């Protein structure tokens, strides 16, 4: 009974993927936000795949040795590669859902509306922050030394 449900779930997933296609939802919109989301997701997936391979790898269990450009092929790097490829597919399916894609598109559109400061304004604001931080650190140091002196007199 349970074995019959698994193929049905896989068949449903394949129909959903096939019916949805792998084309982008609202192509041309939110290019930068989507690119950043895909890039960050891909980085995490690759890092996870490398860590998975490093965790499960047992040297000396190769299927094929000395494959050009690949090296040794074993069950462990095949599993890690399969997990990475499935993760890329899931990343695309998640980021291509209408709700997620619309959120990324809206985010990019809102960021285009922001009034960004000029270089001079950024430099002046940074200078103010640095100076205030320096003055506050000197004041705190002074108060600390005064309180240390008072406590030494009292105790």
NUVO-841639 format. One line per 8 residues: number of its first residue (from 1); for each residue x, y, z of N, C-alpha, C. Coordinates in steps of 0.02 Angstrom, whole numbers, plus 50000, padded with zeros to 5 digits. Atoms other than C-alpha are relative to their C-alpha. Layout:
% NUVO-841639
NUM	X/Y/Z/X/Y/Z/X/Y/Z  ...
END
This chain:
% NUVO-841639
1	50041/49941/50000/50000/50000/50000/50044/50062/50000  49957/49942/49995/50135/50121/50049/50042/50008/49937  49960/49997/50061/50240/50076/49896/49962/50028/49941  50041/49974/50054/50094/50124/49784/49993/50076/50006  50009/49928/49991/50082/50299/49859/50061/50039/49977  49939/49964/50019/50263/50347/49825/50001/50014/49926  50001/49983/50072/50251/50330/49634/49945/50050/49983  50054/49952/50013/50086/50426/49639/50023/50071/50018
9	49973/49934/49980/50172/50569/49732/50051/50024/49949  49950/49981/50050/50317/50567/49609/49966/50018/49934  50036/49985/50062/50196/50562/49462/49965/50068/50004  50032/49934/49990/50100/50711/49534/50052/50055/49995  49947/49949/50002/50263/50807/49558/50025/50010/49928  49978/49994/50069/50319/50769/49380/49948/50034/49956  50053/49966/50037/50150/50823/49311/50001/50075/50016  49998/49930/49980/50163/50984/49410/50059/50035/49967
17	49941/49970/50032/50339/51016/49345/49989/50006/49925  50011/49999/50071/50291/50969/49168/49946/50050/49980  50054/49953/50015/50129/51069/49172/50022/50072/50011  49977/49932/49984/50214/51219/49248/50056/50020/49952  49942/49985/50041/50364/51205/49136/50054/50030/50045  49946/49970/49961/50530/51272/49193/50013/50071/49978  49990/49930/50021/50507/51441/49110/49987/50046/50059  50007/49952/49946/50514/51595/49219/49930/50030/50001
25	50063/49965/49991/50355/51670/49288/50013/50075/49993  49992/49928/50014/50339/51850/49226/50072/50015/49979  49933/49992/50027/50497/51845/49123/50016/50074/49990  49977/49931/50011/50596/52008/49118/49987/50046/50058  50015/49958/49942/50530/52075/49283/50040/49975/50059  49963/50019/49940/50632/52077/49442/50065/49963/49987  49940/50037/50019/50792/52022/49356/50053/50002/50055  49946/49995/49951/50911/52087/49489/49982/49965/50065
33	50020/50033/49937/50812/52028/49641/50000/49924/49991  50000/50072/50013/50787/51857/49563/50071/49974/49993  49931/50021/50009/50969/51847/49512/50036/49994/50067  49969/50004/49934/51025/51885/49689/49973/49941/50040  50030/50057/49964/50902/51758/49762/50026/49934/49973  49974/50062/50029/50957/51624/49639/50074/49991/50017  49929/50005/49985/51141/51665/49670/50012/49979/50072  49992/50020/49930/51124/51654/49859/49978/49928/50012
41	50023/50070/49994/51023/51494/49846/50050/49951/49971  49951/50044/50032/51149/51418/49726/50063/49993/50043  49941/50003/49956/51292/51463/49843/49988/49954/50059  50016/50045/49944/51205/51378/49989/49996/49927/49978  50007/50069/50024/51165/51225/49884/50069/49970/49986  49933/50026/50015/51344/51207/49822/50039/49987/50064  49966/50010/49935/51413/51231/49998/49973/49937/50033  50030/50059/49970/51290/51100/50062/50021/49936/49965
49	49978/50059/50037/51337/50979/49923/50071/49981/50015  49930/50013/49984/51522/50996/49959/50006/49971/50071  49998/50025/49931/51492/50972/50146/49971/49930/50005  50029/50067/50001/51380/50822/50112/50050/49949/49975  49950/50045/50027/51513/50742/50004/50057/49989/50049  49946/50007/49952/51647/50778/50134/49979/49958/50060  50024/50037/49942/51538/50700/50269/49991/49926/49985  50017/50070/50014/51485/50540/50181/50054/49963/49961
57	49949/50032/50043/51640/50506/50075/50042/49950/50039  49955/50051/49973/51737/50348/50110/50050/49986/49944  49951/50012/50053/51900/50339/50010/50008/49926/49985  49987/50068/50020/51935/50182/49912/49940/49962/49975  50060/50033/50024/51757/50144/49857/49978/50030/49934  50015/49969/50064/51764/50206/49678/49967/49950/49953  50028/50042/50053/51655/50138/49538/50046/50001/49939  49958/49991/50059/51761/50209/49399/50058/50044/50022
65	49942/49960/49981/51938/50275/49420/50026/50039/49940  49966/49958/50048/52026/50414/49326/49957/50019/49939  50042/49974/50053/51882/50485/49225/50026/50070/49983  49973/49934/50017/51946/50636/49126/49954/50056/50025  50032/49940/49973/51898/50804/49205/49959/49988/50062  50041/50014/49941/51804/50716/49345/50042/49968/50055  49961/50037/49951/51927/50601/49431/49967/49933/50014  50030/50064/49982/51856/50453/49526/49925/50009/50010
73	50072/49999/49992/51670/50414/49522/49981/49947/50051  50022/50046/49948/51594/50336/49678/49927/50013/50015  50070/49991/49980/51423/50314/49754/49992/50064/50040  50005/49942/49957/51462/50456/49873/49997/50066/49961  50005/49938/50038/51496/50591/49745/49940/49999/49953  50061/50004/50038/51350/50526/49642/49940/50021/50042  50054/49979/49954/51234/50547/49792/50003/50076/50010  49994/49928/49989/51302/50721/49827/49979/50039/49938
81	50020/49967/50062/51281/50771/49645/49925/49997/49990  50072/50007/50006/51103/50703/49643/49963/50047/50047  50031/49955/49952/51059/50800/49800/50007/50073/49977  49990/49931/50024/51133/50960/49726/49954/50014/49941  50044/49989/50058/51038/50939/49562/49927/50005/50021  50068/49995/49976/50874/50905/49652/49989/50065/50038  50006/49937/49963/50906/51056/49764/49995/50059/49952  50006/49946/50050/50933/51167/49611/49929/50001/49970
89	50068/50003/50026/50767/51106/49541/49950/50028/50050  50045/49974/49948/50679/51140/49706/50008/50075/50010  49988/49928/49995/50760/51312/49717/49962/50036/49945  50035/49969/50056/50693/51354/49545/49924/49998/50010  50072/50006/49991/50520/51288/49586/49974/50046/50055  50021/49956/49945/50512/51386/49749/50004/50073/49979  49993/49930/50019/50578/51549/49678/49957/50018/49940  50042/49987/50059/50468/51531/49523/49926/49996/50016
97	50071/49999/49981/50306/51512/49621/49975/50072/49995  50026/49932/50009/50193/51661/49587/50008/50045/50061  49995/49958/49940/50194/51721/49768/50073/50022/50011  49930/49983/49989/50384/51714/49784/50026/50046/49945  49977/49958/50056/50416/51788/49611/49970/50070/50006  50030/49934/49992/50292/51929/49642/50032/50039/50057  49967/49966/49944/50375/51967/49809/50068/50028/49978  49935/49977/50024/50546/51978/49725/49992/50058/49950
105	50013/49947/50049/50475/52085/49583/49980/50064/50036  50021/49941/49962/50389/52202/49707/50057/50031/50039  49942/49975/49963/50548/52215/49810/50045/50041/49954  49957/49963/50046/50649/52268/49659/49967/50065/49979  50035/49938/50019/50516/52395/49607/50001/50051/50056  49997/49953/49944/50513/52470/49782/50070/50029/50009  49931/49975/49994/50703/52483/49785/50015/50052/49946  49990/49950/50052/50695/52581/49622/49969/50067/50020
113	50033/49939/49978/50581/52708/49708/50038/50037/50055  49963/49972/49944/50703/52740/49850/50043/50059/49976  49957/49943/50015/50789/52909/49851/50068/49988/50035  49934/50017/49972/50970/52857/49874/50041/50063/50010  49959/49940/49988/51091/52983/49950/50058/50004/49951  49942/49990/50044/51231/53059/49849/50064/49979/50037  49937/50019/49969/51414/53017/49881/50020/50050/50055  49981/49948/49950/51440/53182/49973/49958/49991/50063
121	50043/50010/49941/51290/53149/50087/50022/49938/50040  49977/50061/49966/51354/52973/50125/50065/50014/50037  49936/49983/49968/51529/53040/50162/49989/50043/50062  50013/49956/49943/51462/53177/50276/49967/49962/50057  50033/50040/49948/51348/53056/50370/50049/49952/50033  49949/50045/49973/51491/52933/50391/50048/50038/50045  49955/49959/49960/51604/53071/50456/49967/50018/50067  50035/49984/49938/51472/53122/50584/49998/49939/50046
129	50003/50061/49960/51452/52942/50643/50068/49984/50031  49933/50015/49975/51640/52917/50660/50019/50050/50056  49983/49950/49950/51663/53081/50755/49959/49991/50064  50042/50010/49940/51516/53050/50873/50022/49938/50037  49976/50061/49967/51579/52874/50907/50065/50013/50036  49937/49984/49969/51753/52940/50944/49990/50043/50064  50013/49956/49942/51688/53078/51060/49967/49960/50056  50034/50039/49949/51572/52957/51150/50047/49950/50033
137	49953/50046/49969/51712/52832/51176/50047/50036/50048  49957/49962/49955/51823/52967/51252/49961/50019/50063  50041/49982/49942/51680/53025/51365/49989/49939/50045  50010/50060/49960/51643/52846/51421/50065/49980/50035  49937/50015/49969/51827/52817/51454/50012/50047/50060  49991/49952/49946/51834/52976/51558/49955/49985/50059  50045/50017/49945/51679/52930/51659/50021/49936/50035  49977/50062/49971/51748/52756/51685/50059/50012/50047
145	49942/49985/49958/51912/52824/51752/49980/50038/50063  50024/49962/49942/51820/52947/51866/49966/49954/50050  50035/50047/49956/51708/52809/51935/50049/49952/50033  49950/50043/49969/51859/52696/51964/50035/50038/50056  49966/49960/49949/51944/52837/52061/49955/50009/50061  50048/49992/49945/51786/52868/52165/49993/49936/50039  50008/50063/49965/51765/52684/52205/50062/49981/50039  49940/50014/49962/51947/52670/52257/50002/50042/50065
153	50003/49959/49940/51921/52815/52378/49950/49973/50051  50053/50023/49956/51761/52741/52449/50018/49932/50029  49985/50067/49976/51820/52560/52462/50072/49993/50014
END
